[in-house]
């Protein structure tokens, strides 16, 4: 069971998530939809307090709003010198190679301001330890040309968690390379992944019925912190 937990946590990055959408630098102009650097928070932390593997999409644990967790993580962020901003509830869908099926998770995406790379890493490490997580995903928003930029975050409206599950189950390449993704309660897909497979992410996103012209792409540095 520990091996399965480890696999699911690593997959989550994609996000918790997450996840994971890769973009070859030479193909960026043709693949990027709408850069939104001006709206990008300093950093994001994708985290949950869940330690179970959930394979039933109707599991009542997936209806939690993680309200207490939200307050506790905000307190941790403040206590370590950063400033918490918005927090978004996410429904994550991820593929488990060990189980050969989709798994599910409720998580939150925390926007964090007034924090640098080392501070963000430290805060994420505290959260991982406090909630017994294999890892916690962070994303620092950076200019596309920054030498530290190694990932993209994509958000696009018009996606349901059920559609994400069906598409993930039906697409072996997406399962292997993207792992999964998350959907907000108002139907926005959230994917975070290295800059290497954005063409695949675009194809997968369109297969979900989303309009790529409405997608927002942010560039930055992602890290799984344990």
N, C-alpha and C positions, 0 to 999 in steps of 0.2 A: 504493500500500500504506500510506503514511503516513496518508492520509485515512481508510482503513478502520480502522487502529489507533486513530486519534483518536476515531472514532465508537464503537468498542467500549469504549474507556476511559471515555468519557462515559456510555455506557449503564451501565457497571459501578457504578456507584454505587448504582447501586442496590443497592455491595456490595457485588464484588466485590464485583455483585455481584450497589454495588449499588450499582438497583434502584431497588431502588424496588417511594402507598397513602394516599391523601389523604383528609383528613377536614375537611369544612367545620365551622367552630367551632360553628355553630348545630345541627349534627347529631351532635355528639360523643357525647351521652348514649346515643343509640340505636345508634351504630355501635361504640363501644368495647366490648371484651369484658372484659378483666381488667387494670386498671391495676396496674403493678408498680414504682412509683417507689422503694419501699423496697429492691428488689433490683437497682436500676440502678447500674452502675458510673459513675464520674465521666465517663468518656468511652470511646469505642471507635474503633479504627482498622481499616479494612477494606483489606487490601493483599495483593499477590502479587509474586513475582519473575518472573512470566511476561511475555514480550514478544511471543509468537506468537499468531496467530489460529488457534484450534482449532475445526474444524467436525465432527469425527468423535467421537461420544460414547464410542467405544471406544479412543481415542488413549491409548497407554500413559503419556503425560505427565500424564494426569488421575488417575493412581494414586499420584502422589507425595504424601508426607505433609508436605512442606515443613518438615522437621525442622531443617535448618540455617538456613533462612530464619527460622524461629521463634526460634532462639537469637540470631541476628544482630539481629533487630528488637527483641527484649527488651533487648539490649545498647545499642542506639540510644536506646531509651526511658529507660533508667537514666542514660546518659551526658548526657542533657539535662534531668535533674532530676526526672523523673516516676517513678512506680513501676508496673512491668508486673504485671498480675494474670493471669487466665485467658486462654488462647488457644484458639480453636475452628477446626477445619478445615472448610472449606466447599466444596461443589460448586456452582459458579455456572452458570446458564443465561441467556443474553442474546440479544436479537434484533438482528441487523445489517440495517439498511435497505439498505446498499450490497450486501451479499451475498444479501439476501432469504432468509436462513435463520438458524437458531439457531447460536450459538457457545458454547463451553464454557471454563471456567477453574477451576482449583484456587486457593483463596486462604485467608487466615486472618483471623479477627476477633479483634483484640487488645483486651482490657480494660485501661484505663489509669487509675490513680488518682494523686492529688496533682498534678493538672495543671489549668491554667486555659486560657482560650480561646487566648491568644497562644502559650502553650507547646505546646498541642496542634497548632496550625497549624504551628509551627516544626518539630516532630517529624515531622509528616506530610510537610512539604516536604523534609526530609532523606531520608526513605524514598523519596519519589518520585524524587529525584535519584539516590540510590544504586542503585536498581533500574530506572532508565530507564523510569519509568511516566508516562503522560500526566497522570494525576491519582491521588490517593489519597483515599478517602472517610473522613471523620470524622463522629462523632455524639456530641454532648455531651448527657447526660441532664439535663433541666430540668423544673421544674414546668409543668404545662399552661398556667398563666396567665402565665408569664414572657413579657415583651415580646420576648425573643430566641427563643422557641420558634417554629419554622417547619417542623417535620417530625415524623414518627412512625416508630418502629421496631416492626414486628410480628413476633412469633414464634408459630408454631402447630405442634404435633406432627402426625404422621400423613401426611407428604408425601414422595414419592420424587422424585429428580431427573428420572427418566424421565417421570413424570407432569407435572412442571413444564414440561418440554420440549414434550410433546404439547399441553398446554393453551395454551402461549404461541404455538405454531405455528397453533393453531386459532382464536385470539381476536385479531383485528386491533386492537381497542380497547386490550386489555391490552398488546399489543406496542408500540403507539404511546405510551401514557401511563405504563405501568409499566416497560417495557423488558426486564424480567427479574427474577431473584431468585436466592437461594442456598438450599441445603439442607445441613444438617449431616449427619454420617455416621449419626447415630441418627434421622434422619428429621424434623427440625424445619425448617420453612420460615422464612427470614429475609428480610424486605422492609423497606427504608428509603426514604422518599419524602417530598415536601412535604405539608403539610397542605392538601390540595385535592381528592384523589380517594379518600379512604378507602372510600366506598361501593363504588367500582369494585374496590378491593383486596379488600374483604370478598367481593364477588361472585366474584372470581377465585379467592380462597382456597377458598371453598366448592366451586367447580367442580373443585378438585383432590382433593376427597373429605375435606378437613379439617373438623373441628368448630369453628366460630367461637367457641362458648362456651368452648373451651379456649385461645383465642388470648390472648396477652399483648401489651398495647400500651404503649409508652413514648413520652414526648414529649421533644422536645429540638431542638437546632440541628444541622443537617447542613451540611457544606461539602466541596466537591471541591478539594483542595489540589494544586497542581502546582509 
